[in-house]
Amino acid sequence: MRRETWIVATIAVTCFVLALAGLKIREQRALSELTVLPALSGQGLRVRLLTPAGTPVSNCRSNLWEPLPNGSLKMRPDGQSECQDGVLHYPELEPGTYRFQAAVQGLSLLDEKVVIIEGQGVDLGDHTLAQAATLRGEVRFQGQPVPGARVRLDQEYFDNPVERDGSFRVPAALGPHTLSAAKDRMVGSAQLNVGLESENYVVIELEELDEPGTLGLQIEPVPQGQRITALHPKGPAAAALKIGEIVVSADGRSLAGLDSNSAAVLLGGAPESHVVLVNTQGEEKVLTRIPRSELK
């Protein structure tokens, strides 16, 4: 009886090991069977999206945005596209800076800044998307929905505004995330750990920042945060910051991915209050504590 039990257990372990080996071989074969894409010609943009198993995705869509002088984004007339064998390709683009987003149901979002140079294209190559879940939530202010608010997940800024009932849906990779939302002079944030078996639902409560206190600076969005473009000579920031420096965060809240209006909300506050900034000085990042004032 003991010998028969030992034989059955040995067979079961052997079958399990062979199954794992077969799965690994299939994954390696899928990776090795990917066709080599031809060299990219012209001023185009291309990427091939892969599943976590290494195979081309079957259904995907993408958006291509171009920046406006005021820091907001505009969808290009040819900005929306669908993939073929996992490949997304924009054949000819004018030189400039673009924002490229690609989404696949059940997988993480690809969000990239792309710079097209005269006579050169950008090939993002093969990009493997992580498994993801759909994160649902609401944006509210004093218990009421806030339609049109804009939601940011960690460093990924979603351009689709919140629906009329205050609801939103965004793809999110598994694990902990920080969500923030902003509209006009209202901001808020929340924490959530996304899982396959969890509800993945969050409510972001906004608070209004209507105090007239300011730092006396003008900013424009860049990938790292907000670049200082002008300083008021009588403003409190003029003594501590320089034009061209980048403000990365304010009181621990990242300014990356925000438009200049939303970032200004986080920088403002009550007169005589202070804000702690993380800003660049050359190649270094430093902490700077600056009081807010009411400029006349």
SVG drawing of the C-alpha trace seen along z (x, -y; Angstrom):
<svg xmlns="http://www.w3.org/2000/svg" viewBox="-25 -96 49 98">
<polyline fill="none" stroke="black" stroke-width="0.4" points="0.0,0.0 2.8,-2.4 4.7,-1.5 1.5,-2.2 1.0,-5.6 4.7,-6.5 4.3,-5.6 1.1,-7.7 2.8,-10.7 5.8,-10.4 3.7,-10.3 1.7,-13.4 4.9,-15.4 6.4,-14.3 3.2,-15.4 3.3,-18.8 6.9,-19.4 6.3,-18.4 3.3,-20.7 5.4,-23.6 8.1,-22.8 5.6,-22.7 4.2,-26.1 7.7,-27.6 8.5,-26.1 5.3,-27.5 6.1,-31.0 9.6,-30.8 8.3,-29.7 5.8,-32.5 8.6,-35.0 10.8,-33.5 8.1,-33.3 7.5,-37.1 8.2,-38.5 11.0,-41.0 9.5,-44.4 11.1,-46.2 13.1,-49.3 11.0,-52.3 11.2,-54.9 10.2,-58.6 9.0,-60.6 6.7,-58.0 5.8,-56.4 5.5,-52.6 5.1,-50.2 4.2,-46.5 2.1,-45.6 2.5,-42.2 0.5,-40.3 2.2,-39.1 2.8,-35.7 4.8,-37.5 2.2,-37.2 0.9,-40.2 -2.3,-41.6 -5.4,-41.0 -7.4,-44.1 -6.0,-47.5 -6.7,-51.2 -4.5,-54.2 -4.7,-58.0 -2.2,-60.6 -2.3,-64.0 -0.4,-67.2 0.2,-70.0 -1.3,-73.5 0.6,-76.7 -1.5,-77.0 -0.3,-73.6 -3.5,-71.6 -3.7,-68.7 -5.6,-68.3 -6.4,-65.1 -4.9,-65.0 -7.4,-64.5 -5.7,-61.2 -5.0,-60.5 -7.1,-57.4 -5.9,-54.1 -6.4,-50.3 -3.6,-47.8 -2.9,-45.0 -1.1,-42.0 -0.3,-44.1 1.4,-46.9 0.3,-50.5 1.8,-52.7 1.5,-56.4 3.4,-56.7 4.1,-60.4 4.2,-63.1 5.4,-66.6 8.4,-67.3 7.3,-68.1 6.3,-66.6 3.4,-64.3 1.6,-62.2 0.9,-58.6 -1.6,-56.3 -2.5,-52.7 -5.1,-50.6 -5.9,-46.9 -8.8,-45.4 -7.5,-43.8 -3.9,-45.1 -2.1,-48.1 -2.1,-51.4 0.9,-52.5 1.4,-56.3 4.5,-57.8 5.9,-61.2 7.2,-61.1 9.5,-63.6 9.7,-63.6 12.8,-65.1 13.1,-66.3 13.9,-63.3 13.7,-60.7 11.0,-58.4 10.4,-56.9 10.2,-53.1 9.2,-52.1 9.8,-48.5 8.1,-45.6 6.3,-46.7 4.9,-44.0 1.8,-45.2 1.2,-44.0 -2.0,-42.3 -4.5,-44.9 -7.9,-45.4 -10.6,-48.1 -10.6,-50.7 -13.9,-52.4 -14.8,-55.4 -16.5,-58.7 -15.3,-62.3 -17.4,-64.3 -17.4,-67.7 -19.6,-68.1 -21.4,-64.9 -22.3,-66.1 -20.8,-64.6 -18.1,-66.7 -18.5,-66.1 -15.6,-67.1 -13.0,-66.6 -9.7,-65.1 -8.2,-62.0 -4.6,-61.0 -3.4,-57.5 0.1,-57.7 2.0,-59.5 -0.5,-58.6 -2.9,-61.4 -6.2,-60.5 -7.6,-63.0 -11.1,-61.5 -13.1,-63.7 -15.3,-62.3 -18.9,-61.5 -21.9,-63.6 -22.8,-61.4 -19.2,-61.9 -18.1,-58.3 -14.9,-57.2 -13.3,-54.0 -9.6,-53.6 -7.3,-50.6 -4.8,-50.0 -2.0,-47.5 -2.3,-45.3 -0.9,-46.7 -1.1,-50.0 -1.9,-53.3 -2.5,-56.9 -5.4,-58.6 -5.9,-62.3 -8.6,-64.5 -8.8,-68.2 -11.3,-70.7 -11.0,-74.5 -9.8,-75.2 -10.9,-71.8 -8.4,-69.0 -8.4,-65.7 -6.7,-62.3 -7.2,-58.8 -5.2,-55.5 -6.3,-52.1 -4.7,-48.6 -5.9,-47.1 -6.5,-43.3 -8.2,-40.8 -10.6,-39.7 -11.2,-43.0 -14.0,-45.5 -11.5,-48.2 -13.8,-51.1 -12.8,-54.4 -14.4,-57.8 -12.3,-60.9 -13.5,-63.8 -12.4,-67.2 -11.7,-70.2 -11.9,-73.8 -8.8,-76.0 -10.0,-79.5 -7.5,-81.4 -5.8,-84.3 -2.3,-83.4 0.2,-82.9 3.9,-82.3 4.1,-84.8 5.3,-82.6 4.1,-81.4 4.5,-77.7 4.2,-75.4 3.8,-71.6 6.8,-69.3 7.2,-65.6 8.9,-66.0 6.5,-68.6 6.1,-72.3 8.8,-74.6 9.0,-78.1 8.6,-80.6 8.2,-83.9 8.6,-85.2 6.9,-88.2 9.6,-90.6 7.7,-91.2 6.5,-87.6 7.9,-85.3 9.2,-82.8 11.6,-85.3 14.1,-85.1 14.2,-81.3 13.6,-80.0 14.9,-80.8 13.2,-80.8 13.8,-77.5 13.8,-75.4 11.2,-72.6 8.9,-72.3 8.4,-68.5 6.0,-68.5 4.1,-70.7 3.6,-69.5 4.2,-66.0 1.8,-66.1 3.4,-65.4 2.9,-68.1 3.8,-65.7 1.0,-65.1 -1.0,-68.2 -1.9,-71.1 -0.8,-74.5 -4.2,-75.4 -4.4,-72.3 -0.8,-72.7 -1.5,-76.3 -4.3,-75.1 -1.8,-72.9 0.7,-75.8 -1.8,-78.3 -3.2,-78.6 -4.0,-81.0 -1.8,-84.1 1.1,-83.7 0.9,-79.9 3.9,-77.9 4.4,-75.4 7.2,-72.9 8.4,-72.4 10.7,-69.8 12.4,-71.6 15.4,-71.2 18.6,-73.2 20.8,-72.0 21.1,-68.2 20.0,-68.2 16.6,-68.1 16.2,-70.3 13.5,-71.1 12.4,-74.7 9.9,-76.2 8.2,-79.3 5.5,-81.5 2.5,-82.5 1.5,-86.1 -1.4,-88.2 0.1,-90.2 -1.6,-93.5"/>
</svg>
